[in-house]
Amino acid sequence: MQRFARRTATDEPVEADKTGANKGKKKQILFNDTVHNQVVDVDSNEEWYAFAWAVELVEMGLAKDFEYQPPTFDLSPKFVYVPYVFPGKKRPKEKFLFHPHVYTADFRITVFLDTEKAVDYFSRVFKIDEKSVRTDDETGKPVADIWLDVKGTWIRKGESFSINQKLVFEKHGIYINKFIPKEAFKRLGCPKLATQTPMGRASKVFGGYKFASTVWEEMV
C-alpha cells in the first residue's frame, strides 16, 4: 500500500494557552504512529483511538498496513452555466455554478482474511464485499481494504456522510464504514492505549471493555 503522511508534526501535545493568544484555535491531538515512525496530528479523540487500534492490528499480524487520510475520491466535477440573454445580444462567458465534490475517508486498513477466525472477527462490524478481496502480492494471503469514516457517538445535524457513502460506492465500488469507537470496540475490543486519553491521562472512556488482543485470543 502506498503510504501518505499528511499533517505530520513532531512537537509535544499543545497545552491550553492561558494568555488567550490561541483562543479559538484547534488543540493539537498527536498520535505516535510506531508502524510508520511518525507523529501525526489527528482531527479528534475518536480518530486517536481508531489510530491506536489500527496500529495494534498490524502488531498482532491481523493487518498488513493502514493509511490515515488516504487519497481523496472525486465524486462530482465542477459545474458552470452560460446565462441566457435575449437573441442578438453577445453570448456571455460561462459562470460558476457548483464546486467539485470530493470526499476523503479517515482510514484505509488492509486486513488479512487468511483464516475463518479473521473473517469472523472483522465481519462483526464491517461489511466486506467478496469483490473487494484480493490476493496480496507479497504474502500470497487474501486481503481486503476496510475504509473507515470515524465518528463520535454524537453526530451533528445535517451530517453529509450517508450521501458521500452512497456516492463513493456508486462511482468507485468502495464501501465506507461508519466507525464509532465506543460502539465498534464493544465487539472488536479496544486497543491497550484506550486506558489513557490522547493527552496521556488515565481514562475510563472504555472502562469495562476487553482489549482487542483478548477478544482475538478468546475466539475459537
Legacy VTK file of the C-alpha trace (Angstrom):
# vtk DataFile Version 3.0
C-alpha trace
ASCII
DATASET POLYDATA
POINTS 220 float
0.000 0.000 0.000
1.286 3.461 -0.808
1.750 5.498 2.332
0.828 9.117 2.738
1.943 11.176 5.724
-0.416 14.115 5.960
-0.350 16.891 8.522
2.514 15.329 10.447
4.065 17.044 13.427
6.959 16.439 15.773
6.063 18.665 18.709
4.702 17.510 22.008
0.938 17.935 22.690
-0.014 21.589 22.920
-1.314 22.667 26.318
-4.011 25.299 26.724
-2.731 28.863 26.239
-3.645 30.742 29.392
-2.827 34.083 27.747
-5.730 33.717 25.353
-3.478 34.259 22.315
-4.563 30.976 20.763
-8.230 31.285 21.648
-10.399 29.668 19.003
-7.561 27.597 17.574
-7.895 23.814 17.379
-5.914 21.978 20.018
-3.405 19.549 18.551
-4.111 15.869 19.115
-0.940 13.957 18.267
-0.585 10.227 17.767
2.774 8.449 17.794
2.468 6.100 14.805
5.036 3.406 15.609
4.214 1.459 12.424
5.350 4.267 10.114
7.684 6.010 12.592
5.946 9.360 12.548
3.884 11.596 14.788
0.553 12.532 13.209
-1.826 15.381 14.027
-5.295 13.792 14.035
-8.670 15.533 13.983
-10.378 14.119 17.077
-10.089 11.871 20.126
-12.082 9.228 18.247
-9.533 9.222 15.423
-6.759 8.889 18.006
-8.375 5.718 19.405
-9.015 4.367 15.891
-5.353 5.018 15.087
-4.286 3.073 18.183
-6.476 0.149 17.125
-5.050 0.155 13.584
-1.503 0.044 14.976
-2.423 -2.914 17.198
-3.903 -4.789 14.233
-0.559 -4.573 12.445
1.349 -5.563 15.587
-0.975 -8.557 16.089
-0.475 -9.672 12.492
-4.148 -9.117 11.605
-3.442 -6.256 9.194
-0.696 -5.736 6.659
-0.769 -1.950 6.790
-3.030 1.080 7.141
-3.207 4.606 5.851
-4.532 7.694 7.611
-6.467 10.061 5.345
-5.957 8.073 2.120
-6.255 9.688 -1.345
-9.403 11.709 -1.976
-12.313 10.390 -4.036
-13.628 12.601 -6.840
-17.417 12.382 -6.720
-18.608 15.215 -8.935
-16.874 17.715 -11.261
-17.107 21.477 -11.228
-20.267 22.783 -12.886
-20.727 26.015 -14.841
-23.552 27.573 -16.815
-23.975 30.164 -19.534
-26.547 32.854 -18.652
-29.342 33.225 -21.154
-29.508 36.545 -22.994
-32.022 37.847 -25.488
-31.288 36.668 -29.050
-28.989 39.013 -30.919
-27.015 40.044 -27.859
-23.417 38.913 -27.289
-23.199 35.470 -25.722
-21.830 35.853 -22.177
-18.992 33.832 -20.671
-19.532 30.754 -18.564
-20.229 31.377 -14.894
-19.529 29.224 -11.883
-22.386 27.073 -10.525
-21.022 24.302 -8.273
-17.625 23.346 -6.863
-16.268 19.839 -7.467
-17.474 17.357 -4.827
-14.740 15.300 -3.195
-14.506 13.028 -0.163
-11.625 11.733 1.958
-12.026 8.768 4.311
-10.247 8.729 7.654
-8.550 5.338 7.358
-7.872 2.555 4.904
-6.782 -0.634 6.688
-5.570 -3.648 4.699
-6.569 -6.688 6.750
-5.644 -10.332 6.318
-8.544 -12.714 5.707
-6.498 -15.919 5.573
-8.364 -17.713 8.370
-12.019 -18.238 9.221
-11.286 -16.621 12.583
-10.049 -13.432 10.890
-13.098 -13.283 8.616
-15.404 -13.731 11.614
-13.567 -11.056 13.636
-13.730 -8.300 11.022
-17.240 -9.255 9.879
-18.516 -8.488 13.377
-18.509 -4.803 12.480
-17.529 -4.298 8.843
-19.248 -5.058 5.542
-16.708 -6.877 3.372
-17.811 -7.389 -0.232
-16.418 -10.565 -1.828
-15.363 -8.451 -4.828
-13.040 -6.438 -2.571
-10.993 -9.468 -1.503
-7.747 -9.990 -3.428
-4.518 -11.963 -3.101
-1.658 -9.953 -1.612
1.385 -9.950 -3.902
3.924 -10.118 -1.071
2.367 -12.691 1.272
0.070 -14.627 -1.057
-2.697 -14.233 1.548
-6.233 -12.977 0.855
-6.617 -9.356 1.954
-9.239 -6.619 1.788
-9.196 -2.883 2.365
-11.506 -1.688 5.119
-12.347 2.012 4.759
-13.373 3.978 7.851
-15.104 7.272 8.489
-14.582 7.835 12.204
-17.423 9.416 14.172
-18.226 10.254 17.759
-21.353 8.987 19.482
-22.980 12.354 18.795
-23.358 13.229 15.103
-24.271 16.789 14.196
-27.483 17.557 12.350
-27.055 17.821 8.610
-24.228 15.263 8.559
-23.398 14.517 4.896
-21.678 11.174 5.454
-24.512 8.983 4.187
-24.584 10.913 0.890
-20.819 10.615 0.474
-21.014 6.935 1.401
-23.540 6.240 -1.373
-21.664 8.292 -3.975
-18.331 6.594 -3.233
-19.960 3.173 -3.554
-21.794 4.121 -6.758
-18.792 5.689 -8.506
-15.884 3.679 -7.086
-17.430 0.449 -5.782
-15.957 1.036 -2.312
-18.000 0.826 0.874
-17.065 3.326 3.587
-17.799 2.009 7.081
-19.052 4.458 9.694
-16.764 3.727 12.646
-17.819 4.841 16.135
-15.097 3.580 18.527
-17.363 3.348 21.581
-19.712 1.054 19.648
-17.229 -0.868 17.493
-14.859 -1.684 20.353
-17.663 -3.448 22.228
-17.405 -6.195 19.589
-13.808 -5.868 18.420
-12.142 -5.000 21.702
-10.303 -1.761 22.340
-6.590 -1.019 21.930
-4.432 -1.074 25.060
-3.813 2.663 24.637
-7.536 3.204 25.291
-6.724 3.177 29.007
-5.431 6.721 28.552
-6.581 9.912 26.870
-4.784 11.378 23.843
-3.080 13.747 26.311
-1.700 10.805 28.307
-4.018 10.973 31.309
-5.846 7.965 32.764
-9.178 7.392 31.046
-12.336 5.410 31.772
-13.945 6.027 28.369
-13.637 2.329 27.574
-13.952 1.060 31.123
-15.256 -2.500 31.140
-14.210 -3.154 27.535
-11.964 -6.101 26.700
-8.727 -5.449 24.862
-8.660 -6.363 21.168
-5.925 -8.918 21.845
-8.133 -10.576 24.494
-11.159 -10.701 22.171
-8.990 -12.264 19.475
-7.485 -14.874 21.834
-10.917 -15.868 23.159
-12.326 -16.507 19.684
-12.400 -20.160 18.643
LINES 1 221
220 0 1 2 3 4 5 6 7 8 9 10 11 12 13 14 15 16 17 18 19 20 21 22 23 24 25 26 27 28 29 30 31 32 33 34 35 36 37 38 39 40 41 42 43 44 45 46 47 48 49 50 51 52 53 54 55 56 57 58 59 60 61 62 63 64 65 66 67 68 69 70 71 72 73 74 75 76 77 78 79 80 81 82 83 84 85 86 87 88 89 90 91 92 93 94 95 96 97 98 99 100 101 102 103 104 105 106 107 108 109 110 111 112 113 114 115 116 117 118 119 120 121 122 123 124 125 126 127 128 129 130 131 132 133 134 135 136 137 138 139 140 141 142 143 144 145 146 147 148 149 150 151 152 153 154 155 156 157 158 159 160 161 162 163 164 165 166 167 168 169 170 171 172 173 174 175 176 177 178 179 180 181 182 183 184 185 186 187 188 189 190 191 192 193 194 195 196 197 198 199 200 201 202 203 204 205 206 207 208 209 210 211 212 213 214 215 216 217 218 219
